[in-house]
Amino acid sequence: MSAPSSGANPGGANEIADAAARAGIGCVHAFAWRDLEDAEAGGSELFIARVLEVWASCGLDITLRTSMVQGRATRTTRAGYQVVRRSGRLSVFPRAIAGEMVRRNRPRPDAVLEAWNGIPFASPLWFRGPRVTVLHHVHEDMWPMALPGPLAKVGWFVEGTLAPPWYRNTPIVTNSVSSRDEIVARLGLPPEHITIAPPGVDPRWRPLDGTRADAPTVVAVGRLVPHKHFDELIRIAAEVRRSVPDLRLVIVGEGYERPHLETVSATVGGQEWISLPGRVSDDELRDLYRQAWVVAATSTAEGFGMTLTEAAACGTPSVATNVAGHCDAVIDGRSGLLCDDPAAMTEALRAVLTDTSLRDRLQRGALERAQELTWERAAATVFAPLVEFRGR
């Protein structure tokens, strides 16, 4: 995942600044359960960080409240906005809510942005002003993978039954058409209150001639957690390697599934051709995207395949599961291939790695797709519901 970088598009910043001035919005408090600097940060954290960066460049006074990060200060400034990191992964919710309700002589924000990532901050219950909730995807199928039985049921009850009625009159922003349809179908939220804001692609992600690896290289990026199904990707890669014997697989990211993935890797004899480098720097990740012949994603649900569009900007196509989020990030047949099952993914990876004309065509389509996405556009789209809310 890329960290925020300075230099938002002036046109996008001016658009948001003008809208904020008209609506009287100068101070925004944002809430997310996990910070961008967390070792397990993913696309949701990156999206919030980049949107807040653009808003801060417009002169807005922004504070992000999130859970603590080991080895990091509880307060910091990043890209022009304040970050307060306190409490654990679960205690951050009641503590942040209590802090907003009690206030303790702190000024009341003009607007609130909340990231609903499984468990919400329940902003409609304690803030009556302009607010917007970023909801990337529904976690229904993911709860049993992340929590033991009883706790998984509690998680889905909160997300699927308890919380939705609170948000029926709150603007929701999601990344994709497929995620919007999922939110409507599974949570019953009104489609007319849902706005789609595809994530942008930072200019740092760009191709460089002569960097493609000599050996067929597959790169996957994400937190090492069950719903990413990297174990399935390892097995698929081992099968593809029967006909592409010099294939190499690199899985970038960190998480509690690492021991399991190392075991699966050893089971398929992958000690020499599978790499698990952990979390890497942006420059290292960019190098990997450029070296890869294809990026792969096997997850069962995503708000948006942000790693796929980052790779696309480096000229690397995708082979991914045909799920919500992926089907919006990847244009099937143009910037990558979408697959309905492991057998289809095996054939798709084999085809991209062995068919030069197919790979060249998908590389061109990947670059075209990435050029359609900007963070300034995403930030303006997320801000628009706050202005409309103020006008109610």
N, C-alpha and C positions, 0 to 999 in steps of 0.2 A: 504494500500500500504506500502510496506517495504521501509525503508530508506537505503541508501548505507551503506555497511559495509566494513571494511578494509580486506585486505588479498586476493587479486585476485590470481588465479592459476598461479604459476610461469611459467609453460609451455606456457600458453596462453599469458602471458605478454611478454615472450621472443620472441614469434612469431611476435607479433605486434611491439615490439621494433626493431627487426631486419629489418622488412619491412619498418618501418619509417626511419631508418638510410639509407637504400638503396635508398629510394625515396626522401630523403632530407626534410622530414616533421618533424619539431620540435615544431612549434607553431600552434595551432588550435583554431579558434574562433567558438563557437557554439551558436545557436539562438533557443529559444523556447518561446512561448507566455506566458507560465505559469511555475512557479518554483515548485520543489518538495515539498517545505514547504508551498505552498499555501493550504488553507483549502479545495479547490476543486481539488487538484492534483489527477491525476488518472494514468492509465497504461502508457500513453505516457510520462508523466513526470518521472515516475520511470524508464522506458526504457532508456531515455536519460541520467539520472543521473547515472545509473549503467554502461552504456557504457563509459561515461566520466571517471568514477572512474577507470575502468580497463585501459583506455588509460593513465590516470595520473600515474598509477602504473608503466607504461612503461617509465616514464621520460618525457612525452610530456608536454609542457607548454600550458595549456588549460584555456580559459575564456568562461564562459557561460553568455550570455546576455538574460534577461527575464524581465517580468513585476514586479512591486513592490509587496511586500507582507506586509499586514498590521501588524505593530508591529515588523517587522524584519528590520535589517540593510540593507542599499542599497548595501553594499559590504560585502562579507564574503568568507571564504575558507571552502570547503567541500570536504572531501575525496581526497585531494591533488590537487584540481583545484579551480580557482577563479569563484565566482558567482557575477554578477552585476545585481541588481534588480532596475530598474527605469521605470517610466512611467506607464500609465494605461494599461488595457487589449488591447485596440485598438491603443493607441498612441505609444506603444512599437515598433510597426512595422516601422513607418516612422522614429522614433528617432534612433532605432538601425541601420537602413539602412544609415541614414545621418551620424551617428557617424563613420561607416565604410568607407564611401566615403570621409569624410573630414579628418579623421585620427588625425589631430592635433599633429603631431610629434610622434604618436604611431607607432610601427613597424607593417608592413603589415604581416598578418598571412600567413603561408605556405599552409593552407587548411581551408575549412569551412564546418561545419556540420549544417544543418538546419532542424528543426522539422516543417513540414507542417501540421498544425492541423486546417484544415478548411481554414484559411487565411495564405498564404505563406509569407516568408520574401523576396521573389523574388531574391534569391542569383544569379541566372544565369545572371541577368541584371547588377549587379555591381561587381561581382567577377569572374575573368577569370581563376583562378588557380584551383587546385584540390578541388572538392566539392562533397558532398553527401547529399541527402535529405531523411530524414526519414518520411515516409507517412504511417501511420498505417491503415487508412481506409478512404473511401469517405464519406462525410457528407451529401450527397444529401437529403436523407430522414429525416435527423436530423435538418436541418435548420428551418423548420416551428415549430418544438418543442422548439427551443432555442430562436427564434427571432420573432417579429410580422411580418405579411405579407410582407410589402414592403422591410424591412430589410432582411428577409429570402430570398427573390428573389435576392437581391444584393449579399448576401453571396454565394448563389449557382452560380450566374453569375461569380463571381470572381473565385471560386473554379473550376467550371465546364467548363467555356468558356474562360475567360480572361487568367488565369494562365497556363493551360496545354501547350500551345505552347512554353512558356518560358523554360519548363523543358524537352523538347523532347530529348535533348542531355546531360541531367544531370543524373547521376546514382541515382536511387531510391532504397531505402531499405524499405521493409515492413515485417510484422511479419509472414505472412502465405500465402499458396497457394490461398486460397479463397480471401484474400485481394488483392493479385496480379491480379487475374482474374477480380475482381471488378474495380481496377484501370485501367486496360486495356480497359474494356468494357465501363466504364462511363467517363473516362478522356481521353481515346485515346492515352495513353502513350505507347511507344514501349515495348513489353514484354522483349526484349533482354537487356534492360537497367535496369530491375528490379531484385533485389537480395532479397532472402528470408532469414531473420534472426530471428528465433523464440526466444522469450525472455528466459532468464535463470531462474532458481529457486535457491534462496539463501539457503545455508546450514542451516540457522536458522529455516527453515520450515521443521520440521521432526516430526514423530509420537512419542507418549509417551504412553505406556501401562497404562490402568486404568483411562484414562482421558475422555472417552466417556460419555456423559450425560446419566442419567438414563431415562429421558423422550425423546421421538423422537424430535430432534432439527434440524431445517432448518436454515442455515445461508446464508445471501446474503451480498455482499460487493460491494460498488461503490458510485459514486457521486449521490446525490438525485436530479436527473434531468429527464426530461420527457422521453428521449429515453431509459432509463434503465427500464421503465415500472414496477417500484416497486409496484405501485397501483394494477396492474394486479396480481403480485405475492401475494399480501395480499388477494385478492379475491380467488385466486387458493388455498392458504393455508387454508382459511376459508372453502372451499368446501372439501378439503382433511380431515379437522378436523372432518367432519361428521362421518368418519370411523376410524379416529385416534384421539380420543378425547383429548389426553394429548399432542398433537403436540404443539411445541413452535417455533416461528419465530423471528429471530434476523436480522435486517437490519442495517448494519454498514456503516457509511458514513455521509457526510454533504452536504447540498445544498439547493437551494431555493424551492425545492419541499416538504420540510419537513412539512409545514402546511397542504398541500393537503394530504400527506400520513397519517398524524395524524387524519385528518377527515375521510379518508377511513377506517383507523384502528378502529375508534370509530363506524363507520357505521356497520362493521361486528362483533362488540362486542369483539374487540381484546385487550381491555385495560389490561387484565390479562395475555395474552399469546403472545402478540406482543411487541417487544422491539426495540427502535430506539436510540441506545446509542451514536450516532454521530461518530466523528472520534476518533479512539482508538489508543493506542500505539501498536508497533509491538508485544510486549509480550502478550498484551491482545488479539490481533487478532489471534496470534498463539494458545492461549488457546481456543478461540472460534472455530477455525478450528478443533482442536483436540476433542472438545466436540460435534461438529456437527455430525449428522448421514448422512447428505448430504448438499452440498452447491447448491444454486439455482441461476440462472441468466436468466432474462427475457428480456434483451435488444434487440433492433432491429438491432444493428450493433456494432461490436467490431473489433479493429485491431487484438487483440489476447486476449483470456480469461485468463489474468495473475492471477487473483484471483482464478481461477479454478485450475491452476497448482500449486499455492501456497498451496491450500487446499489439492490437490492430494498428495503433498509431506508430508502432515501430515496424510495421509492415509484416506482421506475423498473424496468420489466420488461426481460427479456432475450430476445435472439435469438442462439442459440449452436449450435455444432456438437454433434451427438449423439455425444459421446465420453465415456470414463471421466472422472468428476469433474463434468463439466457436467450429466450426467443425474442427478446427486445434488443438485447445488446448485439446479438449476432443476426445478420440477415442471411438466412439459410440459402446456401448455394452461391452467395455473393461474397460475404466476408468470412464464411466458415461453414461448417456442417453441423446440423443438429440431429441428435440420435435418440431413439425411443427406448433402447435397451442396450445392455452390454454387448450383445452380438453385433448390433448396428454400429456401436462405437468402435469395436474392434475392426470392422471392415472400413469405416471412415478413416481411422488413423492409418491403417495400412495403405489406403488409397492416396491420402495426402502425402505420405512419406515416400511413395514409390512412383507417383504420377507427376512428373515435372510440370506438364502443361496445366494440370489441375491446381497444383500448388502455386504456380505463377499467377493464375487467374484469381485465386483466392487472396493472394498477397495484395494485388491491386485493389480488389474490393474492400479489403480490410482497411487500407489507407483512406479510401473514399469514405467509408463508414465513420472512421475516427474524426475526420474533418467536420462532420456534421454536429459534433458535440462540444460545447464550451461551458465552463463553470460560471461565467457571467450570466449566461442565459438561464442556467439552473438556479442561481441565486436570486435573479429577478423573478422567476416563476414562484419560488418559495415565498418571497416577500409579498407578492401581489395579494394573497388572501388576507394578510394583516391590514392592508389598506382598505380592502372591501369590507372587512369586519368592522373597522372603525367607522365606515359609512353607514352601518346598519341603524 
